[in-house]
Amino acid sequence: MKIDQDASKICSLKYFANDENILEYVFWQTKSMKATFKTYPNIICVDATFNLNRSGYPLYIIIAIDANFETRIVALGLVSSDKRADIVKAFFQWFNDENPENPLIRTIIADKNETQLNVFVELYPTANVSLCLYHVMKSMKLESRRKIPRSALEEARG
């Protein structure tokens, strides 16, 4: 299906393929997403899906929180790896370039992905970076199952 409309009229888009012509990433933000971030730039939440598409590419989602504490998607990125610092940094650098309000980000809520946490410290030095409670609890549950014998867990439950 051919799309005749110029993509720049409806969204900001960036993509990159490596020397073997394999797609490394594609980032996009619609005009509506950009307007939402411009209105609510103070808090963003960042997460990436895991193994939800045939290519195995994580889908990065940047979400803003509006005045009613509702979440709103403000940018998306399909990436070949959420562990490669160059790709994660490219996504957030592109987001900064597309959104002049990025210095107004005061809080970033994310999972425990060390690569993205390092990028946040570099690109958003004045923002508070917090770990998502859901991801913290999930990690604690997994780690406790691995490190604490089942009998000790059952005894603790009473």
C-alpha positions as MATLAB code, in Angstrom:
seq = 'MKIDQDASKICSLKYFANDENILEYVFWQTKSMKATFKTYPNIICVDATFNLNRSGYPLYIIIAIDANFETRIVALGLVSSDKRADIVKAFFQWFNDENPENPLIRTIIADKNETQLNVFVELYPTANVSLCLYHVMKSMKLESRRKIPRSALEEARG';
ca = [
       0.000    0.000    0.000;
       1.465    3.317   -1.055;
       0.960    6.348    1.159;
       0.919    9.551   -0.875;
       0.841   11.969    2.032;
       4.198   13.461    3.027;
       5.131   11.830    6.382;
       6.584   15.089    7.723;
       3.093   16.608    7.635;
       1.769   14.079   10.132;
       4.771   13.021   12.217;
       8.458   13.300   12.983;
      10.253   10.175   11.864;
      13.826    8.879   12.048;
      15.153    5.496   11.027;
      18.530    3.853   10.562;
      19.659    0.678    8.811;
      23.167   -0.725    9.268;
      25.683   -1.612    6.518;
      23.938   -4.961    5.969;
      20.701   -3.049    5.350;
      19.146   -4.359    8.573;
      16.883   -1.912   10.350;
      18.429   -0.837   13.676;
      15.664    1.542   14.724;
      12.710    3.652   13.730;
      11.413    6.474   15.935;
       8.226    8.454   15.473;
       6.123   11.112   17.102;
       2.852   12.419   15.689;
       1.950   16.091   15.808;
      -0.623   15.225   18.488;
       2.002   13.433   20.610;
       4.304   16.441   20.298;
       1.512   18.796   21.389;
       0.753   16.583   24.382;
       4.395   16.591   25.504;
       4.554   20.364   25.045;
       1.586   20.679   27.418;
       2.792   18.069   29.978;
       6.615   17.935   29.908;
       7.344   17.483   33.627;
       7.026   13.723   34.157;
       7.760   10.977   31.660;
       7.529    7.213   32.008;
       9.650    5.010   29.800;
       9.191    1.328   29.087;
      10.012   -1.148   26.356;
       8.025   -4.210   25.396;
       9.739   -7.571   25.406;
       9.344  -10.085   22.563;
       5.909   -8.932   21.425;
       6.522   -8.868   17.687;
       7.913  -11.280   15.093;
      11.159   -9.376   14.707;
      11.850   -9.482   18.448;
      12.432   -5.725   18.391;
      11.503   -3.974   21.640;
       8.986   -1.156   21.230;
       9.989    1.840   23.347;
       7.172    3.977   24.655;
       7.590    7.413   26.206;
       4.537    8.454   28.191;
       3.674   11.820   29.747;
       1.331   12.241   32.691;
      -1.361   14.884   32.226;
      -3.093   17.133   34.787;
      -5.616   14.371   35.600;
      -2.826   11.810   36.189;
      -3.766   10.060   32.960;
      -0.979    8.629   30.825;
      -0.485    9.766   27.255;
       1.926    8.365   24.696;
       4.294   11.077   23.443;
       6.832    9.085   21.377;
       7.503    5.569   20.104;
      10.613    3.754   18.963;
      11.065    0.306   17.510;
      14.672   -0.730   18.257;
      16.817   -3.756   17.463;
      18.118   -3.755   21.054;
      17.220   -1.901   24.239;
      20.599   -2.945   25.687;
      22.764   -1.082   23.163;
      23.684    2.317   24.536;
      24.134    3.838   21.065;
      20.563    2.978   20.063;
      18.983    4.022   23.380;
      20.939    7.287   23.332;
      19.947    7.906   19.689;
      16.262    7.532   20.646;
      16.375    9.981   23.529;
      18.662   12.421   21.697;
      16.182   12.410   18.797;
      13.342   12.963   21.300;
      15.235   15.951   22.752;
      15.917   17.388   19.300;
      12.230   17.099   18.388;
      10.938   18.584   21.663;
      12.442   21.862   22.878;
      10.503   21.433   26.145;
      12.773   18.531   27.203;
      14.659   20.645   29.792;
      11.342   20.842   31.684;
      11.452   17.087   32.406;
      11.733   16.860   36.199;
      11.017   13.167   36.764;
      11.674   10.056   34.695;
      10.074    6.783   35.786;
      11.658    3.704   34.234;
      12.464    0.048   34.728;
      15.855   -1.230   35.877;
      17.442   -1.306   32.412;
      20.970   -0.129   33.247;
      21.651    1.060   29.697;
      18.711    3.464   29.665;
      19.414    4.631   33.236;
      22.945    5.620   32.162;
      21.530    7.494   29.157;
      19.082    9.370   31.420;
      21.871   10.468   33.763;
      23.817   11.791   30.774;
      20.990   13.463   28.829;
      18.787   14.620   31.735;
      21.232   15.554   34.520;
      18.700   17.669   36.452;
      15.848   15.134   36.310;
      15.047   12.732   39.130;
      15.167    9.177   37.824;
      12.909    6.771   39.718;
      12.338    3.082   39.244;
       8.809    1.950   38.455;
       7.241    0.228   41.471;
       5.762   -2.518   39.286;
       9.193   -3.381   37.879;
      10.855   -3.219   41.309;
       8.280   -5.597   42.819;
       8.543   -7.942   39.833;
      12.352   -8.048   40.179;
      12.145   -8.626   43.922;
       9.750  -11.523   43.410;
      11.978  -13.139   40.775;
      15.151  -12.672   42.811;
      13.577  -13.987   46.006;
      12.421  -17.116   44.161;
      15.946  -17.679   42.877;
      17.832  -16.997   46.095;
      15.524  -18.083   48.914;
      14.714  -21.785   49.280;
      11.054  -22.633   48.681;
      10.734  -24.097   52.198;
      11.874  -20.792   53.737;
       9.311  -18.846   51.662;
       6.504  -21.205   52.729;
       7.593  -20.933   56.379;
       7.614  -17.105   56.149;
       4.073  -17.124   54.751;
       2.971  -19.007   57.877;
];
